[in-house]
């Protein structure tokens, strides 16, 4: 019994010790913070970009082309769907993005909140996909978290999210990342062909959202290199369909840009050698803006040469690239990650480096949307190396690196939230542009157009004056300023501006038309008719030309000619009240009082208030 009692005491003591050790182990087991990474990133991103939902459309800056002046999105039918799949819009082939505009309009009308909401949601989805892709591809949650977080909140990405017209960016990136995730599954799960097929399908949809996705096959090759640390002929052969599809859409993109004359020849402005510096500057610019996302702008213009030389920083770009290459060479065990991240960046940004100039900007912030994944991948890998003590100096700098990451998160979030406000509307956006680039006439001219569209003709006139002061040969500003002068009944000043424009541009129907109206208002009917004739040659189906030419003919008492022009308008639109009223005048002076009264009666029914007085005076 004594022995049994001792055994029981020993057993109880052991149980107690086991329980004590178990509790100790539970206490020592670190909390798995990684499960909070993705939800936290999504919450932060949702807060940082929330103020974009209160923004308006951007007037005169593509939102009119894609949305509120685009009749194609007004009806969800087969005719319009066929149209978006067979047409270029603003120099791009992007039917999937265009289809989303149709759906937004179908359910919500022209409410900018819901158009912004679509961009907002897809940016959140893209941030999630970046996390999933990097985590599965590397197996490292911290790398995925840092890459995804900085991708989600960086100020350079505001343009892609806050600008409704850049829906194509968030859409093509969504399918791009789905393709990369499917290819990751292909690499990890024994190279099952179904994953490769899905990668190809997502790639196709990405291209249908924006041709910038043509770089994806290069990224797949990079993924092979990173995962297997070697290239093989077999893996390259499997990507032939990807490269062929990319080639097709690349050719399509060139045609679409040329279709709107978006491809620019800057050779008269810059020599071939200077073009090399421009391209080098673009490469360095995007990397520099990762660390210094200040002085952002909707437009970054080509540099103005002084004494035949580019600004000094353009000549520093090539040494900076060489220094970067040297740094990669000397990076030791971190070289593999550094090469992958940088090559991801170069592969996805090379098509927008002004090798083939498009538009008037040397760089555009939206072009950083996908390429920055490569840069932030390097950030994440570096922190992971520090955290896992892969470097000899890891323990010494780990606290500082952690603090830097927190500071960057705060700075990026604040700057992005503030930058969203600049995209509130067109006037605010281009006020920012002219503040950043006061020496560039285009910003003043565009803001003038926006003000004119909102009925602020005094403000518009001031901006056009500034554009012409900067560049007296900027002829489009004369055309718009002439239109403002006409609003203020300053027809002689308007005619002078139209003359400047027409002396250089002889193929503009609107210029002849507007000058014709100004001539009519000043009683120069013969000159007016000459201009309307020229406008009609250039744009024969514009009924406003014939309507106004009839008025000028009335002024010359050419009532038969006026009758003919009004008849032409009414053949096209029988219920045009002004044409009916004017035709009534012509008939009256051609002694057809009955016909005149009938026309005035119809004009009154269709809302022409002047017809009532004519009926009262002549048709009782």
Secondary structure, 3 states (H helix, E strand, C coil): CHHHHHHHHHHHHHHHHHHHHHHHHHHHCCCCHHHHHHHHHHHHHHHHCHHHHHCCCCCCCCHHHHHHCCHHHHCCCHHHHHHHHCCCECCECCHHHHHHHHHHHHHHCCCHHHHHHHHHHHHHHHHHHHHHHHHHHHCCHHHHHHHHHHHHHCHHHHHHHHCHHHHHHHHHHHHHHHHHHHHHHHHHCCCCHHHHHHHHHHHHHHHHHCHHHHHHHHHHHHHHHHHHCCCCHHHHHHCHHHHHHHHHHHHHHHHHHHHCCCECCCCCCCCHHHHHHHHHHHHHHHHHHHHCCCCCCCCEECCCCECCECCHHHHHHHHHHHHHHHHHHCCHHHHHHHHHHHHHHHHHHHHHCCCCCECCEEECHHHHHHHHHHHHHHHHHHHHHHHCCCCCCHHHHHHHHHHHHHHHHHHHHHHHHHHHHHCCCHHHHHHHHHHHCCCCHHHHHHHHHHHHHCCCHHHHHHHHHHHHHHCCCCHHHHHHHHHHHHHCCCHHHHHHHHHHHHHHCCCCHHHHHHHHHHHHHCCCHHHHHHHHHHHHHHCCCCHHHHHHHHHHHHHCCCHHHHHHHHHHHHHHCCCCHHHHHHHHHHHHHCCCHHHHHHHHHHHHHCCCCHHHHHHHHHCC
